[in-house]
Amino acid sequence: MSVLEKFSLEYDFRTSPRLLYTAISTPEGLSRWFADVVIVEDDVFVFRWEGSEQRARLVECKENEYVKFLWLDDFHHDHCLEMKIDVEPVSSLVALIITDFAEPVDIDFSQRIWESQVRKLQRLFNP
């Protein structure tokens, strides 16, 4: 197994923390931007994209603030995906901070995938 490298990305949104939290924490919300299909079996989220599937357990969350998924596949073994909502107190700007892992040679590719996915999410709030 190769060593995965942690990376974080930040994106601005014109929406409320409540609406953004729904988009990152529910199967309905996640299936609108993150994966083609998202279902929950017991306490495991099943993410499906064009013939591939990954499973993750929601291990931690705080309403309107963050979600943390633990990947259950061999590639990501013991690595989490965290999506945190940050609200700037003075301006009330809302940001989504995504922390994920990838092989060092795949970091750029992973970041481009996130860029593409998050653009879909941003269009939900800013058509």
N, C-alpha and C positions, 0 to 999 in steps of 0.2 A: 504494500500500500504506500502510495506517495504522500508526502507532506503537503497539506493544503495551507494556503496563505489567506489570512483574513483581510478583507477590504471593506470600506464603507463608502457610500454614495449619499448625497443629499439633494433633494428636489423640493422646489417651492410649489405651493398649491394655493389656489383661491377658493377655499372651502372651510368649513368648520371642522374642528378636531373630531366631532361626533360622526360626521358623514365619512371622513377619511378612515376613521377607526372601523366603521361598518365595512368599508371596501377592503380592508386588510385582515379582517378577523372572521368573516362569515363565508361559507361556501358560495352564497349568492354573489357577494361582493368580489371575492377572489376570482370567480369564473368570468367576471366581466372584463378582467384585465390580465390576470396572472397566469391562468391555465385555461385550456379549452373547456375542461370539465373539472369540477371540484365537488367531492362528496365526503361525507364523514361516516366512517364505520367505527362504531364504538367511540373511542376518543382519538382516532387516527384520521387525519385529513389525507385523502387520496387525490393527488393532482395528476391529471392526464393531459398530455400534449401529443397530437399527431402520432399515435402509436407507441408513445413511451409513457411510463407511469412512475411516479415517485410518491412515497408515503412519508408523512411527518406527524409527530405528536405535538399538539399545542401544550407546551410545558410551562409557559408563564404568560400572563397577560394582565394588563391593568386598563380598564375601560377608558377610552379616549386618549390613551398614552402609548401603549406598545403591545406587540405580540412577539412571542418567541417560539419558533418551531424547532424541534429536534428531528433531524432527518433520520430515517430508519433504514436507509439503503447502505450497502457496503462502501460505496464510494465516499459518502459524506460521514461515515461512521463517527459518532460523537460530536458532530458539528451542528451548530444551530444557525438558523436564519432569523434575524431579528429585524423587525420593522418598528421604528420608534417615531412618534409624532412629537415635534418640538414646536412650541408656540413662543414666539419672541414677545416678551411681556410689554414692551413699549408700543411696537407697531402692530402687534397681534398677527404678524405673518405666520403662516403655518408651513412647516417643512416636514418632509418624510425622510428619515435617515434609515437607510437599508444597510445592514451589516451581514455579509455572506462570506463564503469561503470558496476558493478555487485553486487548482494547481497553478504554480507560479507562471508557467507558460501560457495558461488560459485566462489570466486575469483580464487582459484587454478584451478578449472575446466575451467573457462573463459580464463585464461592464457594459459592452454594447448591447447584449441581450437585455440587461436591466434597463438601459436607456430606452429601448424599443417598448418594453412592457410598461414602463412608467409613463411614457408618452400616451399610451392607450388610457391609462388611469387619469392622467391630467385632462384628456379630452372629455372624460365623463363629467368633469366639473367645469370645464372651460371649453364648451363646444365651438 
